[in-house]
């Protein structure tokens, strides 16, 4: 049997600790499957004294991740520190440059420096694997890179942030306010250290940048992504969506269009009977549209220590077996620059919720402004002020909910700007894009 694979792990938070526990508990199975044992021989974390409930006695302790990354006697460096720069980046670069394969769960690092790091891995003939960076336990990276190596992908979209899906699910099912659901997500350990990163869509954008690169052979580019989070979603939107046969999900979508690749993150109305609409709680899901296999949906736990460690361990097992694939599925020299499709030219259906002044002619004015932009309505619902969610008083503004047929983002923005100038509505209109699925 080949010599054991020697692993150094930097970062012993929930994921690192779960990884140490899984390597110990799965030792026999891993040895049989990989043809060699996997040994975590060294670790690095900020506090040595902290009780993590795992046995670290046989492991060498490092306080500097770069020193661990360069340490002789390590075959694979596992980076679980996080962050787009700082010690995580320095340590990954140091490991690759010293000829060690790297496994990382760091979406921020990959979304920003993935191409450069992949180039470094190529130069030193080592692996750079990151299954855990997107969708935690869902094997979406390997699915795109290996399972679908021969397919032409047209669109990929998914629920990529467990915190947001958890919040939207609890708000819808338990009729709880946004803030209470966020607190609970933090308590359960799903949210990032700064939860605005989750709820404003940036976590999803980093994951989407990685998926789009794998799906379309482009250089990961987070700056090419249009991003909107869920903080403006009100219980009134979830209730209206439900009545109209939709559910609201924060989706990351990357799609080929004649104008380039559209990459966007925003709250999205999805039909209640679609597979993505069934995905509730912290669960993540990714759907891939490619000729002949439509739709392929992968669903699973997208956050949490054990789920993320499971993906990290699968990458370590690949390296133990001698599998080395181009990190983004193509040699870096063949990755193309994203041709960004402008968001104003996005086409699709729209949900629009307005608070209309309760005066004769208001709805006619709104309909006229939409018609001027060639926007055709699939449905329009006007509620009475009394008891209506969002209404101010009996004679105050009344919610009007519109569903449009496919139109352009530009047309919707222009029509709503004109409605605003007409002074027939209160507040800012709520606009949620509808994704066909
Ligand atoms: N904060 C992330 C989420 C963790 O909620 O999905 C996994 O990346």
Boltz pocket constraint, residues with backbone or C-beta under 6 A from the ligand:
constraints:
  - pocket:
      binder: B
      contacts: [[A, 133], [A, 136], [A, 160], [A, 161], [A, 162], [A, 163], [A, 164], [A, 190], [A, 191], [A, 192], [A, 198], [A, 203], [A, 282], [A, 302], [A, 303], [A, 304]]
      max_distance: 6.0
